[in-house]
Amino acid sequence: MGGFKKQIAGFNVERLGNSARAVAVGRHAFNLARDHAQTRKQFGRALCEFQGLQWKFAEMLMRLEAAQLLLMRAAVSAQDGMPSAQDTAIAKLACNEAGFFAANEALQIMGGLGFSEESTAQYCVRRTRGWMIAGGSIEILKNRIAEGIFDRRFSQRSEKAMAAE
């Protein structure tokens, strides 16, 4: 394998680290919101007793669990110690979106407290959103996944730009 290919393969390993961080921080935000929903009362009831919030927690957990499974699959399917570009793109996309979704929902559930600088919920939102850009944006990952689906590369440049070269 040439130097550039080795460098790109190493980049796939970094994407797994990014994915793991996104899921972990999303889970932390989930736990913050869960603890808040169990103790905060509104209209004489704990927030966790409201069906709308129960659905939010179910959705957050389902997305986090699914993303973590894709991350694990990418890690265990590695050939010669290097994960595939396709598996890492899928895992990073899923983990970034699940982590951000959970952090954003947690902030919403916690209301003003979640938004305040005293809470780590707002930190979780900023971190998970940043990881959606770092190491390959979610849009680039979708391009990479599509290339794997169709087993070909797609130029994202316009015909006019390509003709000018």
Phi and psi in radians as a Rosetta constraint file:
Dihedral C 1 N 2 CA 2 C 2 CIRCULARHARMONIC -1.231 0.35
Dihedral N 2 CA 2 C 2 N 3 CIRCULARHARMONIC 2.950 0.35
Dihedral C 2 N 3 CA 3 C 3 CIRCULARHARMONIC -1.042 0.35
Dihedral N 3 CA 3 C 3 N 4 CIRCULARHARMONIC -0.768 0.35
Dihedral C 3 N 4 CA 4 C 4 CIRCULARHARMONIC -1.140 0.35
Dihedral N 4 CA 4 C 4 N 5 CIRCULARHARMONIC -0.743 0.35
Dihedral C 4 N 5 CA 5 C 5 CIRCULARHARMONIC -1.112 0.35
Dihedral N 5 CA 5 C 5 N 6 CIRCULARHARMONIC -0.650 0.35
Dihedral C 5 N 6 CA 6 C 6 CIRCULARHARMONIC -1.135 0.35
Dihedral N 6 CA 6 C 6 N 7 CIRCULARHARMONIC -0.716 0.35
Dihedral C 6 N 7 CA 7 C 7 CIRCULARHARMONIC -1.105 0.35
Dihedral N 7 CA 7 C 7 N 8 CIRCULARHARMONIC -0.766 0.35
Dihedral C 7 N 8 CA 8 C 8 CIRCULARHARMONIC -1.149 0.35
Dihedral N 8 CA 8 C 8 N 9 CIRCULARHARMONIC -0.704 0.35
Dihedral C 8 N 9 CA 9 C 9 CIRCULARHARMONIC -1.071 0.35
Dihedral N 9 CA 9 C 9 N 10 CIRCULARHARMONIC -0.678 0.35
Dihedral C 9 N 10 CA 10 C 10 CIRCULARHARMONIC -1.131 0.35
Dihedral N 10 CA 10 C 10 N 11 CIRCULARHARMONIC -0.558 0.35
Dihedral C 10 N 11 CA 11 C 11 CIRCULARHARMONIC -1.087 0.35
Dihedral N 11 CA 11 C 11 N 12 CIRCULARHARMONIC -0.600 0.35
Dihedral C 11 N 12 CA 12 C 12 CIRCULARHARMONIC -1.111 0.35
Dihedral N 12 CA 12 C 12 N 13 CIRCULARHARMONIC -0.613 0.35
Dihedral C 12 N 13 CA 13 C 13 CIRCULARHARMONIC -1.134 0.35
Dihedral N 13 CA 13 C 13 N 14 CIRCULARHARMONIC -0.750 0.35
Dihedral C 13 N 14 CA 14 C 14 CIRCULARHARMONIC -1.053 0.35
Dihedral N 14 CA 14 C 14 N 15 CIRCULARHARMONIC -0.660 0.35
Dihedral C 14 N 15 CA 15 C 15 CIRCULARHARMONIC -1.096 0.35
Dihedral N 15 CA 15 C 15 N 16 CIRCULARHARMONIC -0.591 0.35
Dihedral C 15 N 16 CA 16 C 16 CIRCULARHARMONIC -1.165 0.35
Dihedral N 16 CA 16 C 16 N 17 CIRCULARHARMONIC -0.667 0.35
Dihedral C 16 N 17 CA 17 C 17 CIRCULARHARMONIC -1.109 0.35
Dihedral N 17 CA 17 C 17 N 18 CIRCULARHARMONIC -0.759 0.35
Dihedral C 17 N 18 CA 18 C 18 CIRCULARHARMONIC -1.027 0.35
Dihedral N 18 CA 18 C 18 N 19 CIRCULARHARMONIC -0.768 0.35
Dihedral C 18 N 19 CA 19 C 19 CIRCULARHARMONIC -1.085 0.35
Dihedral N 19 CA 19 C 19 N 20 CIRCULARHARMONIC -0.785 0.35
Dihedral C 19 N 20 CA 20 C 20 CIRCULARHARMONIC -1.098 0.35
Dihedral N 20 CA 20 C 20 N 21 CIRCULARHARMONIC -0.727 0.35
Dihedral C 20 N 21 CA 21 C 21 CIRCULARHARMONIC -1.105 0.35
Dihedral N 21 CA 21 C 21 N 22 CIRCULARHARMONIC -0.758 0.35
Dihedral C 21 N 22 CA 22 C 22 CIRCULARHARMONIC -1.085 0.35
Dihedral N 22 CA 22 C 22 N 23 CIRCULARHARMONIC -0.759 0.35
Dihedral C 22 N 23 CA 23 C 23 CIRCULARHARMONIC -1.185 0.35
Dihedral N 23 CA 23 C 23 N 24 CIRCULARHARMONIC -0.734 0.35
Dihedral C 23 N 24 CA 24 C 24 CIRCULARHARMONIC -1.095 0.35
Dihedral N 24 CA 24 C 24 N 25 CIRCULARHARMONIC -0.773 0.35
Dihedral C 24 N 25 CA 25 C 25 CIRCULARHARMONIC -1.219 0.35
Dihedral N 25 CA 25 C 25 N 26 CIRCULARHARMONIC -0.648 0.35
Dihedral C 25 N 26 CA 26 C 26 CIRCULARHARMONIC -1.061 0.35
Dihedral N 26 CA 26 C 26 N 27 CIRCULARHARMONIC -0.723 0.35
Dihedral C 26 N 27 CA 27 C 27 CIRCULARHARMONIC -1.143 0.35
Dihedral N 27 CA 27 C 27 N 28 CIRCULARHARMONIC -0.664 0.35
Dihedral C 27 N 28 CA 28 C 28 CIRCULARHARMONIC -1.085 0.35
Dihedral N 28 CA 28 C 28 N 29 CIRCULARHARMONIC -0.788 0.35
Dihedral C 28 N 29 CA 29 C 29 CIRCULARHARMONIC -1.083 0.35
Dihedral N 29 CA 29 C 29 N 30 CIRCULARHARMONIC -0.726 0.35
Dihedral C 29 N 30 CA 30 C 30 CIRCULARHARMONIC -0.990 0.35
Dihedral N 30 CA 30 C 30 N 31 CIRCULARHARMONIC -0.822 0.35
Dihedral C 30 N 31 CA 31 C 31 CIRCULARHARMONIC -1.134 0.35
Dihedral N 31 CA 31 C 31 N 32 CIRCULARHARMONIC -0.673 0.35
Dihedral C 31 N 32 CA 32 C 32 CIRCULARHARMONIC -1.045 0.35
Dihedral N 32 CA 32 C 32 N 33 CIRCULARHARMONIC -0.828 0.35
Dihedral C 32 N 33 CA 33 C 33 CIRCULARHARMONIC -1.168 0.35
Dihedral N 33 CA 33 C 33 N 34 CIRCULARHARMONIC -0.662 0.35
Dihedral C 33 N 34 CA 34 C 34 CIRCULARHARMONIC -1.087 0.35
Dihedral N 34 CA 34 C 34 N 35 CIRCULARHARMONIC -0.812 0.35
Dihedral C 34 N 35 CA 35 C 35 CIRCULARHARMONIC -1.083 0.35
Dihedral N 35 CA 35 C 35 N 36 CIRCULARHARMONIC -0.712 0.35
Dihedral C 35 N 36 CA 36 C 36 CIRCULARHARMONIC -1.106 0.35
Dihedral N 36 CA 36 C 36 N 37 CIRCULARHARMONIC -0.779 0.35
Dihedral C 36 N 37 CA 37 C 37 CIRCULARHARMONIC -1.176 0.35
Dihedral N 37 CA 37 C 37 N 38 CIRCULARHARMONIC -0.439 0.35
Dihedral C 37 N 38 CA 38 C 38 CIRCULARHARMONIC -1.393 0.35
Dihedral N 38 CA 38 C 38 N 39 CIRCULARHARMONIC -0.451 0.35
Dihedral C 38 N 39 CA 39 C 39 CIRCULARHARMONIC -1.865 0.35
Dihedral N 39 CA 39 C 39 N 40 CIRCULARHARMONIC -0.518 0.35
Dihedral C 39 N 40 CA 40 C 40 CIRCULARHARMONIC -1.354 0.35
Dihedral N 40 CA 40 C 40 N 41 CIRCULARHARMONIC 2.317 0.35
Dihedral C 40 N 41 CA 41 C 41 CIRCULARHARMONIC -1.942 0.35
Dihedral N 41 CA 41 C 41 N 42 CIRCULARHARMONIC 2.524 0.35
Dihedral C 41 N 42 CA 42 C 42 CIRCULARHARMONIC -2.479 0.35
Dihedral N 42 CA 42 C 42 N 43 CIRCULARHARMONIC 2.293 0.35
Dihedral C 42 N 43 CA 43 C 43 CIRCULARHARMONIC 0.971 0.35
Dihedral N 43 CA 43 C 43 N 44 CIRCULARHARMONIC 0.602 0.35
Dihedral C 43 N 44 CA 44 C 44 CIRCULARHARMONIC 1.381 0.35
Dihedral N 44 CA 44 C 44 N 45 CIRCULARHARMONIC 0.147 0.35
Dihedral C 44 N 45 CA 45 C 45 CIRCULARHARMONIC -2.296 0.35
Dihedral N 45 CA 45 C 45 N 46 CIRCULARHARMONIC 2.614 0.35
Dihedral C 45 N 46 CA 46 C 46 CIRCULARHARMONIC -1.132 0.35
Dihedral N 46 CA 46 C 46 N 47 CIRCULARHARMONIC 2.512 0.35
Dihedral C 46 N 47 CA 47 C 47 CIRCULARHARMONIC -0.983 0.35
Dihedral N 47 CA 47 C 47 N 48 CIRCULARHARMONIC -0.577 0.35
Dihedral C 47 N 48 CA 48 C 48 CIRCULARHARMONIC -1.150 0.35
Dihedral N 48 CA 48 C 48 N 49 CIRCULARHARMONIC -0.214 0.35
Dihedral C 48 N 49 CA 49 C 49 CIRCULARHARMONIC -1.451 0.35
Dihedral N 49 CA 49 C 49 N 50 CIRCULARHARMONIC -0.157 0.35
Dihedral C 49 N 50 CA 50 C 50 CIRCULARHARMONIC -1.515 0.35
Dihedral N 50 CA 50 C 50 N 51 CIRCULARHARMONIC 2.212 0.35
Dihedral C 50 N 51 CA 51 C 51 CIRCULARHARMONIC -0.994 0.35
Dihedral N 51 CA 51 C 51 N 52 CIRCULARHARMONIC -0.718 0.35
Dihedral C 51 N 52 CA 52 C 52 CIRCULARHARMONIC -1.020 0.35
Dihedral N 52 CA 52 C 52 N 53 CIRCULARHARMONIC -0.692 0.35
Dihedral C 52 N 53 CA 53 C 53 CIRCULARHARMONIC -1.297 0.35
Dihedral N 53 CA 53 C 53 N 54 CIRCULARHARMONIC -0.588 0.35
Dihedral C 53 N 54 CA 54 C 54 CIRCULARHARMONIC -1.054 0.35
Dihedral N 54 CA 54 C 54 N 55 CIRCULARHARMONIC -0.707 0.35
Dihedral C 54 N 55 CA 55 C 55 CIRCULARHARMONIC -1.148 0.35
Dihedral N 55 CA 55 C 55 N 56 CIRCULARHARMONIC -0.659 0.35
Dihedral C 55 N 56 CA 56 C 56 CIRCULARHARMONIC -1.064 0.35
Dihedral N 56 CA 56 C 56 N 57 CIRCULARHARMONIC -0.768 0.35
Dihedral C 56 N 57 CA 57 C 57 CIRCULARHARMONIC -1.164 0.35
Dihedral N 57 CA 57 C 57 N 58 CIRCULARHARMONIC -0.689 0.35
Dihedral C 57 N 58 CA 58 C 58 CIRCULARHARMONIC -1.090 0.35
Dihedral N 58 CA 58 C 58 N 59 CIRCULARHARMONIC -0.762 0.35
Dihedral C 58 N 59 CA 59 C 59 CIRCULARHARMONIC -1.134 0.35
Dihedral N 59 CA 59 C 59 N 60 CIRCULARHARMONIC -0.755 0.35
Dihedral C 59 N 60 CA 60 C 60 CIRCULARHARMONIC -1.052 0.35
Dihedral N 60 CA 60 C 60 N 61 CIRCULARHARMONIC -0.846 0.35
Dihedral C 60 N 61 CA 61 C 61 CIRCULARHARMONIC -1.107 0.35
Dihedral N 61 CA 61 C 61 N 62 CIRCULARHARMONIC -0.751 0.35
Dihedral C 61 N 62 CA 62 C 62 CIRCULARHARMONIC -1.056 0.35
Dihedral N 62 CA 62 C 62 N 63 CIRCULARHARMONIC -0.777 0.35
Dihedral C 62 N 63 CA 63 C 63 CIRCULARHARMONIC -1.165 0.35
Dihedral N 63 CA 63 C 63 N 64 CIRCULARHARMONIC -0.724 0.35
Dihedral C 63 N 64 CA 64 C 64 CIRCULARHARMONIC -1.122 0.35
Dihedral N 64 CA 64 C 64 N 65 CIRCULARHARMONIC -0.756 0.35
Dihedral C 64 N 65 CA 65 C 65 CIRCULARHARMONIC -1.129 0.35
Dihedral N 65 CA 65 C 65 N 66 CIRCULARHARMONIC -0.786 0.35
Dihedral C 65 N 66 CA 66 C 66 CIRCULARHARMONIC -1.093 0.35
Dihedral N 66 CA 66 C 66 N 67 CIRCULARHARMONIC -0.761 0.35
Dihedral C 66 N 67 CA 67 C 67 CIRCULARHARMONIC -1.102 0.35
Dihedral N 67 CA 67 C 67 N 68 CIRCULARHARMONIC -0.735 0.35
Dihedral C 67 N 68 CA 68 C 68 CIRCULARHARMONIC -1.119 0.35
Dihedral N 68 CA 68 C 68 N 69 CIRCULARHARMONIC -0.641 0.35
Dihedral C 68 N 69 CA 69 C 69 CIRCULARHARMONIC -1.120 0.35
Dihedral N 69 CA 69 C 69 N 70 CIRCULARHARMONIC -0.702 0.35
Dihedral C 69 N 70 CA 70 C 70 CIRCULARHARMONIC -1.141 0.35
Dihedral N 70 CA 70 C 70 N 71 CIRCULARHARMONIC -0.649 0.35
Dihedral C 70 N 71 CA 71 C 71 CIRCULARHARMONIC -1.099 0.35
Dihedral N 71 CA 71 C 71 N 72 CIRCULARHARMONIC -0.806 0.35
Dihedral C 71 N 72 CA 72 C 72 CIRCULARHARMONIC -1.087 0.35
Dihedral N 72 CA 72 C 72 N 73 CIRCULARHARMONIC -0.715 0.35
Dihedral C 72 N 73 CA 73 C 73 CIRCULARHARMONIC -1.073 0.35
Dihedral N 73 CA 73 C 73 N 74 CIRCULARHARMONIC -0.756 0.35
Dihedral C 73 N 74 CA 74 C 74 CIRCULARHARMONIC -1.091 0.35
Dihedral N 74 CA 74 C 74 N 75 CIRCULARHARMONIC -0.692 0.35
Dihedral C 74 N 75 CA 75 C 75 CIRCULARHARMONIC -1.221 0.35
Dihedral N 75 CA 75 C 75 N 76 CIRCULARHARMONIC -0.756 0.35
Dihedral C 75 N 76 CA 76 C 76 CIRCULARHARMONIC -1.385 0.35
Dihedral N 76 CA 76 C 76 N 77 CIRCULARHARMONIC -0.343 0.35
Dihedral C 76 N 77 CA 77 C 77 CIRCULARHARMONIC -1.515 0.35
Dihedral N 77 CA 77 C 77 N 78 CIRCULARHARMONIC 0.038 0.35
Dihedral C 77 N 78 CA 78 C 78 CIRCULARHARMONIC -1.007 0.35
Dihedral N 78 CA 78 C 78 N 79 CIRCULARHARMONIC 2.375 0.35
Dihedral C 78 N 79 CA 79 C 79 CIRCULARHARMONIC -1.777 0.35
Dihedral N 79 CA 79 C 79 N 80 CIRCULARHARMONIC 2.283 0.35
Dihedral C 79 N 80 CA 80 C 80 CIRCULARHARMONIC 0.947 0.35
Dihedral N 80 CA 80 C 80 N 81 CIRCULARHARMONIC 0.615 0.35
Dihedral C 80 N 81 CA 81 C 81 CIRCULARHARMONIC 1.405 0.35
Dihedral N 81 CA 81 C 81 N 82 CIRCULARHARMONIC -0.007 0.35
Dihedral C 81 N 82 CA 82 C 82 CIRCULARHARMONIC -2.095 0.35
Dihedral N 82 CA 82 C 82 N 83 CIRCULARHARMONIC 2.218 0.35
Dihedral C 82 N 83 CA 83 C 83 CIRCULARHARMONIC -1.257 0.35
Dihedral N 83 CA 83 C 83 N 84 CIRCULARHARMONIC 2.687 0.35
Dihedral C 83 N 84 CA 84 C 84 CIRCULARHARMONIC -1.325 0.35
Dihedral N 84 CA 84 C 84 N 85 CIRCULARHARMONIC 2.667 0.35
Dihedral C 84 N 85 CA 85 C 85 CIRCULARHARMONIC -1.077 0.35
Dihedral N 85 CA 85 C 85 N 86 CIRCULARHARMONIC -0.682 0.35
Dihedral C 85 N 86 CA 86 C 86 CIRCULARHARMONIC -1.149 0.35
Dihedral N 86 CA 86 C 86 N 87 CIRCULARHARMONIC -0.854 0.35
Dihedral C 86 N 87 CA 87 C 87 CIRCULARHARMONIC -1.093 0.35
Dihedral N 87 CA 87 C 87 N 88 CIRCULARHARMONIC -0.709 0.35
Dihedral C 87 N 88 CA 88 C 88 CIRCULARHARMONIC -1.242 0.35
Dihedral N 88 CA 88 C 88 N 89 CIRCULARHARMONIC -0.607 0.35
Dihedral C 88 N 89 CA 89 C 89 CIRCULARHARMONIC -1.125 0.35
Dihedral N 89 CA 89 C 89 N 90 CIRCULARHARMONIC -0.760 0.35
Dihedral C 89 N 90 CA 90 C 90 CIRCULARHARMONIC -1.130 0.35
Dihedral N 90 CA 90 C 90 N 91 CIRCULARHARMONIC -0.788 0.35
Dihedral C 90 N 91 CA 91 C 91 CIRCULARHARMONIC -1.117 0.35
Dihedral N 91 CA 91 C 91 N 92 CIRCULARHARMONIC -0.780 0.35
Dihedral C 91 N 92 CA 92 C 92 CIRCULARHARMONIC -1.137 0.35
Dihedral N 92 CA 92 C 92 N 93 CIRCULARHARMONIC -0.753 0.35
Dihedral C 92 N 93 CA 93 C 93 CIRCULARHARMONIC -1.044 0.35
Dihedral N 93 CA 93 C 93 N 94 CIRCULARHARMONIC -0.855 0.35
Dihedral C 93 N 94 CA 94 C 94 CIRCULARHARMONIC -1.118 0.35
Dihedral N 94 CA 94 C 94 N 95 CIRCULARHARMONIC -0.780 0.35
Dihedral C 94 N 95 CA 95 C 95 CIRCULARHARMONIC -1.199 0.35
Dihedral N 95 CA 95 C 95 N 96 CIRCULARHARMONIC -0.739 0.35
Dihedral C 95 N 96 CA 96 C 96 CIRCULARHARMONIC -1.087 0.35
Dihedral N 96 CA 96 C 96 N 97 CIRCULARHARMONIC -0.804 0.35
Dihedral C 96 N 97 CA 97 C 97 CIRCULARHARMONIC -1.191 0.35
Dihedral N 97 CA 97 C 97 N 98 CIRCULARHARMONIC -0.704 0.35
Dihedral C 97 N 98 CA 98 C 98 CIRCULARHARMONIC -1.189 0.35
Dihedral N 98 CA 98 C 98 N 99 CIRCULARHARMONIC -0.749 0.35
Dihedral C 98 N 99 CA 99 C 99 CIRCULARHARMONIC -1.087 0.35
Dihedral N 99 CA 99 C 99 N 100 CIRCULARHARMONIC -0.805 0.35
Dihedral C 99 N 100 CA 100 C 100 CIRCULARHARMONIC -1.146 0.35
Dihedral N 100 CA 100 C 100 N 101 CIRCULARHARMONIC -0.741 0.35
Dihedral C 100 N 101 CA 101 C 101 CIRCULARHARMONIC -1.018 0.35
Dihedral N 101 CA 101 C 101 N 102 CIRCULARHARMONIC -0.836 0.35
Dihedral C 101 N 102 CA 102 C 102 CIRCULARHARMONIC -1.112 0.35
Dihedral N 102 CA 102 C 102 N 103 CIRCULARHARMONIC -0.767 0.35
Dihedral C 102 N 103 CA 103 C 103 CIRCULARHARMONIC -1.135 0.35
Dihedral N 103 CA 103 C 103 N 104 CIRCULARHARMONIC -0.733 0.35
Dihedral C 103 N 104 CA 104 C 104 CIRCULARHARMONIC -1.163 0.35
Dihedral N 104 CA 104 C 104 N 105 CIRCULARHARMONIC -0.737 0.35
Dihedral C 104 N 105 CA 105 C 105 CIRCULARHARMONIC -1.147 0.35
Dihedral N 105 CA 105 C 105 N 106 CIRCULARHARMONIC -0.691 0.35
Dihedral C 105 N 106 CA 106 C 106 CIRCULARHARMONIC -1.062 0.35
Dihedral N 106 CA 106 C 106 N 107 CIRCULARHARMONIC -0.779 0.35
Dihedral C 106 N 107 CA 107 C 107 CIRCULARHARMONIC -1.055 0.35
Dihedral N 107 CA 107 C 107 N 108 CIRCULARHARMONIC -0.736 0.35
Dihedral C 107 N 108 CA 108 C 108 CIRCULARHARMONIC -1.109 0.35
Dihedral N 108 CA 108 C 108 N 109 CIRCULARHARMONIC -0.762 0.35
Dihedral C 108 N 109 CA 109 C 109 CIRCULARHARMONIC -1.112 0.35
Dihedral N 109 CA 109 C 109 N 110 CIRCULARHARMONIC -0.664 0.35
Dihedral C 109 N 110 CA 110 C 110 CIRCULARHARMONIC -1.414 0.35
Dihedral N 110 CA 110 C 110 N 111 CIRCULARHARMONIC -0.193 0.35
Dihedral C 110 N 111 CA 111 C 111 CIRCULARHARMONIC 1.089 0.35
Dihedral N 111 CA 111 C 111 N 112 CIRCULARHARMONIC -2.452 0.35
Dihedral C 111 N 112 CA 112 C 112 CIRCULARHARMONIC -1.021 0.35
Dihedral N 112 CA 112 C 112 N 113 CIRCULARHARMONIC -0.595 0.35
Dihedral C 112 N 113 CA 113 C 113 CIRCULARHARMONIC -1.086 0.35
Dihedral N 113 CA 113 C 113 N 114 CIRCULARHARMONIC -0.756 0.35
Dihedral C 113 N 114 CA 114 C 114 CIRCULARHARMONIC -1.134 0.35
Dihedral N 114 CA 114 C 114 N 115 CIRCULARHARMONIC -0.547 0.35
Dihedral C 114 N 115 CA 115 C 115 CIRCULARHARMONIC -1.398 0.35
Dihedral N 115 CA 115 C 115 N 116 CIRCULARHARMONIC -0.376 0.35
Dihedral C 115 N 116 CA 116 C 116 CIRCULARHARMONIC -1.232 0.35
Dihedral N 116 CA 116 C 116 N 117 CIRCULARHARMONIC 2.738 0.35
Dihedral C 116 N 117 CA 117 C 117 CIRCULARHARMONIC -1.235 0.35
Dihedral N 117 CA 117 C 117 N 118 CIRCULARHARMONIC -0.284 0.35
Dihedral C 117 N 118 CA 118 C 118 CIRCULARHARMONIC -1.268 0.35
Dihedral N 118 CA 118 C 118 N 119 CIRCULARHARMONIC -0.370 0.35
Dihedral C 118 N 119 CA 119 C 119 CIRCULARHARMONIC -1.695 0.35
Dihedral N 119 CA 119 C 119 N 120 CIRCULARHARMONIC 2.527 0.35
Dihedral C 119 N 120 CA 120 C 120 CIRCULARHARMONIC -1.442 0.35
Dihedral N 120 CA 120 C 120 N 121 CIRCULARHARMONIC -0.053 0.35
Dihedral C 120 N 121 CA 121 C 121 CIRCULARHARMONIC -1.062 0.35
Dihedral N 121 CA 121 C 121 N 122 CIRCULARHARMONIC -0.783 0.35
Dihedral C 121 N 122 CA 122 C 122 CIRCULARHARMONIC -1.134 0.35
Dihedral N 122 CA 122 C 122 N 123 CIRCULARHARMONIC -0.600 0.35
Dihedral C 122 N 123 CA 123 C 123 CIRCULARHARMONIC -1.107 0.35
Dihedral N 123 CA 123 C 123 N 124 CIRCULARHARMONIC -0.733 0.35
Dihedral C 123 N 124 CA 124 C 124 CIRCULARHARMONIC -1.070 0.35
Dihedral N 124 CA 124 C 124 N 125 CIRCULARHARMONIC -0.709 0.35
Dihedral C 124 N 125 CA 125 C 125 CIRCULARHARMONIC -1.098 0.35
Dihedral N 125 CA 125 C 125 N 126 CIRCULARHARMONIC -0.823 0.35
Dihedral C 125 N 126 CA 126 C 126 CIRCULARHARMONIC -1.115 0.35
Dihedral N 126 CA 126 C 126 N 127 CIRCULARHARMONIC -0.748 0.35
Dihedral C 126 N 127 CA 127 C 127 CIRCULARHARMONIC -1.118 0.35
Dihedral N 127 CA 127 C 127 N 128 CIRCULARHARMONIC -0.902 0.35
Dihedral C 127 N 128 CA 128 C 128 CIRCULARHARMONIC -1.122 0.35
Dihedral N 128 CA 128 C 128 N 129 CIRCULARHARMONIC -0.589 0.35
Dihedral C 128 N 129 CA 129 C 129 CIRCULARHARMONIC -1.194 0.35
Dihedral N 129 CA 129 C 129 N 130 CIRCULARHARMONIC -0.695 0.35
Dihedral C 129 N 130 CA 130 C 130 CIRCULARHARMONIC -1.094 0.35
Dihedral N 130 CA 130 C 130 N 131 CIRCULARHARMONIC -0.665 0.35
Dihedral C 130 N 131 CA 131 C 131 CIRCULARHARMONIC -1.220 0.35
Dihedral N 131 CA 131 C 131 N 132 CIRCULARHARMONIC -0.287 0.35
Dihedral C 131 N 132 CA 132 C 132 CIRCULARHARMONIC -1.279 0.35
Dihedral N 132 CA 132 C 132 N 133 CIRCULARHARMONIC -0.220 0.35
Dihedral C 132 N 133 CA 133 C 133 CIRCULARHARMONIC -1.839 0.35
Dihedral N 133 CA 133 C 133 N 134 CIRCULARHARMONIC -0.822 0.35
Dihedral C 133 N 134 CA 134 C 134 CIRCULARHARMONIC -1.139 0.35
Dihedral N 134 CA 134 C 134 N 135 CIRCULARHARMONIC 2.474 0.35
Dihedral C 134 N 135 CA 135 C 135 CIRCULARHARMONIC 1.288 0.35
Dihedral N 135 CA 135 C 135 N 136 CIRCULARHARMONIC 0.325 0.35
Dihedral C 135 N 136 CA 136 C 136 CIRCULARHARMONIC 1.933 0.35
Dihedral N 136 CA 136 C 136 N 137 CIRCULARHARMONIC 1.974 0.35
Dihedral C 136 N 137 CA 137 C 137 CIRCULARHARMONIC -1.131 0.35
Dihedral N 137 CA 137 C 137 N 138 CIRCULARHARMONIC 2.841 0.35
Dihedral C 137 N 138 CA 138 C 138 CIRCULARHARMONIC -1.103 0.35
Dihedral N 138 CA 138 C 138 N 139 CIRCULARHARMONIC -0.515 0.35
Dihedral C 138 N 139 CA 139 C 139 CIRCULARHARMONIC -1.200 0.35
Dihedral N 139 CA 139 C 139 N 140 CIRCULARHARMONIC -0.734 0.35
Dihedral C 139 N 140 CA 140 C 140 CIRCULARHARMONIC -1.117 0.35
Dihedral N 140 CA 140 C 140 N 141 CIRCULARHARMONIC -0.676 0.35
Dihedral C 140 N 141 CA 141 C 141 CIRCULARHARMONIC -1.096 0.35
Dihedral N 141 CA 141 C 141 N 142 CIRCULARHARMONIC -0.692 0.35
Dihedral C 141 N 142 CA 142 C 142 CIRCULARHARMONIC -1.116 0.35
Dihedral N 142 CA 142 C 142 N 143 CIRCULARHARMONIC -0.672 0.35
Dihedral C 142 N 143 CA 143 C 143 CIRCULARHARMONIC -1.068 0.35
Dihedral N 143 CA 143 C 143 N 144 CIRCULARHARMONIC -0.776 0.35
Dihedral C 143 N 144 CA 144 C 144 CIRCULARHARMONIC -1.110 0.35
Dihedral N 144 CA 144 C 144 N 145 CIRCULARHARMONIC -0.714 0.35
Dihedral C 144 N 145 CA 145 C 145 CIRCULARHARMONIC -1.119 0.35
Dihedral N 145 CA 145 C 145 N 146 CIRCULARHARMONIC -0.756 0.35
Dihedral C 145 N 146 CA 146 C 146 CIRCULARHARMONIC -1.074 0.35
Dihedral N 146 CA 146 C 146 N 147 CIRCULARHARMONIC -0.673 0.35
Dihedral C 146 N 147 CA 147 C 147 CIRCULARHARMONIC -1.078 0.35
Dihedral N 147 CA 147 C 147 N 148 CIRCULARHARMONIC -0.666 0.35
Dihedral C 147 N 148 CA 148 C 148 CIRCULARHARMONIC -1.196 0.35
Dihedral N 148 CA 148 C 148 N 149 CIRCULARHARMONIC -0.644 0.35
Dihedral C 148 N 149 CA 149 C 149 CIRCULARHARMONIC -1.106 0.35
Dihedral N 149 CA 149 C 149 N 150 CIRCULARHARMONIC -0.784 0.35
Dihedral C 149 N 150 CA 150 C 150 CIRCULARHARMONIC -1.675 0.35
Dihedral N 150 CA 150 C 150 N 151 CIRCULARHARMONIC 0.009 0.35
Dihedral C 150 N 151 CA 151 C 151 CIRCULARHARMONIC 0.906 0.35
Dihedral N 151 CA 151 C 151 N 152 CIRCULARHARMONIC 0.816 0.35
Dihedral C 151 N 152 CA 152 C 152 CIRCULARHARMONIC -2.811 0.35
Dihedral N 152 CA 152 C 152 N 153 CIRCULARHARMONIC 2.794 0.35
Dihedral C 152 N 153 CA 153 C 153 CIRCULARHARMONIC -1.602 0.35
Dihedral N 153 CA 153 C 153 N 154 CIRCULARHARMONIC 2.540 0.35
Dihedral C 153 N 154 CA 154 C 154 CIRCULARHARMONIC -2.060 0.35
Dihedral N 154 CA 154 C 154 N 155 CIRCULARHARMONIC 2.272 0.35
Dihedral C 154 N 155 CA 155 C 155 CIRCULARHARMONIC -1.376 0.35
Dihedral N 155 CA 155 C 155 N 156 CIRCULARHARMONIC 2.330 0.35
Dihedral C 155 N 156 CA 156 C 156 CIRCULARHARMONIC -1.716 0.35
Dihedral N 156 CA 156 C 156 N 157 CIRCULARHARMONIC 0.100 0.35
Dihedral C 156 N 157 CA 157 C 157 CIRCULARHARMONIC -1.551 0.35
Dihedral N 157 CA 157 C 157 N 158 CIRCULARHARMONIC 2.626 0.35
Dihedral C 157 N 158 CA 158 C 158 CIRCULARHARMONIC -1.281 0.35
Dihedral N 158 CA 158 C 158 N 159 CIRCULARHARMONIC 2.757 0.35
Dihedral C 158 N 159 CA 159 C 159 CIRCULARHARMONIC -1.060 0.35
Dihedral N 159 CA 159 C 159 N 160 CIRCULARHARMONIC -0.627 0.35
Dihedral C 159 N 160 CA 160 C 160 CIRCULARHARMONIC -1.100 0.35
Dihedral N 160 CA 160 C 160 N 161 CIRCULARHARMONIC -0.763 0.35
Dihedral C 160 N 161 CA 161 C 161 CIRCULARHARMONIC -1.162 0.35
Dihedral N 161 CA 161 C 161 N 162 CIRCULARHARMONIC -0.673 0.35
Dihedral C 161 N 162 CA 162 C 162 CIRCULARHARMONIC -1.201 0.35
Dihedral N 162 CA 162 C 162 N 163 CIRCULARHARMONIC -0.645 0.35
Dihedral C 162 N 163 CA 163 C 163 CIRCULARHARMONIC -1.166 0.35
Dihedral N 163 CA 163 C 163 N 164 CIRCULARHARMONIC -0.570 0.35
Dihedral C 163 N 164 CA 164 C 164 CIRCULARHARMONIC -1.198 0.35
Dihedral N 164 CA 164 C 164 N 165 CIRCULARHARMONIC -0.386 0.35
